[in-house]
Amino acid sequence: RLIPDVHTDCALWMGAIHGQGAATIWVWERTYNKESDFEGSILHRPENVIAVGRAGLDLMRLAPEVNKLQQTKTPIAILYSTTAQIWSQRAHTAMCKAHEALTFAGYPIRFISELQICEGKLSKYKVVVLPSVRHIPDNVVSALQKFAANGGKLWIIGDEEFGKDEHGQPRAKVSLPANSIARFSEDTAQSDLRDQFMAEMKRLDIAPSVQIKTTDNKDPWAVEYRSVKSGNQTLVSAVNYWGTPKKVKITISGKSPKQMTDLRTGKHYTSNTITLQPLQSVLLKM
């Protein structure tokens, strides 16, 4: 079956943007033996071979810029609770939903584990998303209480948070500052949850400085982007995961950039508007 070359490029390029340091293609040879696992491999698809080469060369050429984007900070982390997921499929479902919603909100995704919380690494964040966390150890609850008491925000998906410990034993209701909590329904669709997250980000004044909007000033669904300052310039990684082109406009702190260039293709833009083709990954310098 046809695998578009842009799919190969997107998988490799976005893997790197998400922090991947190296990748291996499963097999790099061809065979015409229909019974072989290697039949139909990538060497039978020259356009995909070209995409691998182009992505690899772009990643070597633009490694400093990609590394800066890999290291982009975010004020939000999602709690990865092994305890909650062992006890409930709802926890895993809610976590995946939170991940998808935040993917299209302008920041990179960061997870924080129960162990990292106990090691004091909550201080790196302003918000922690708690996806249907009904079962959780006492020491993690204590750390989250302290985080909230010091001004941290807890975005709680679902109900009965912290209701039981890791052994399934009931826990007395946990006291949290009312102004530290924002609640979201488990039944909310991913796109609606993203909109609710972004409204909270705006209310807390932690929305990303770079904004990508549709031409009618809405937040586009399925466009992933992140940005980082680089001297007096701004780097923006963007990709359109939707099946049709999306025309978007980009602003920095509400203003249009003076110049905008796609470092991958060398294309210059005379305005802040760009049409992202399906699975097109761009690296913009503004």
Secondary structure, 3 states (H helix, E strand, C coil): CCCCHHHHHHHHHHHHHCCCCCCCCCCCCCCCCCCCCCCCCHHHCHHHHHHHHHHHHHHHHCHHHHHHHHCCCCCEEEEECHHHHHHCHHHHHHHHHHHHHHHCCCCCCCEEEHHHHHCCHHHHCCEEEEECCCECCHHHHHHHHHHHHCCCEEEEECCCCCCECCCCCECCCCCCCHHHEEEECCCCCHHHHHHHHHHHHHHCCCCCCEEEEECCCCCCCCEEEEEEEECCEEEEEEEECCCCCEEEEEEECCECCCCEEECCCCCEECCCEEEECCCCEEEEEC
